[in-house]
Amino acid sequence: MKKLNAWLVILSSVILGLHAVKVINILEGVGIWVLIIVVFLIGLNQLLRK
């Protein structure tokens, strides 16, 4: 029974790891655009305040 639990933990951690890698890859692609948009909005906000 303990062996089964160990395998489940290993499998779930591997699956979670793969999902994390996918999410990180997606975030790297989207993150650049989000960063640009955020910087642009902050800059716009500063201009409008003056």
Summary of the structure (lengths in Angstrom):
residues: 50
radius of gyration: 20.6
end to end distance: 67.8
largest distance: 67.8
contacts: 93
relative contact order: 0.07
helix: 96%
strand: 0%
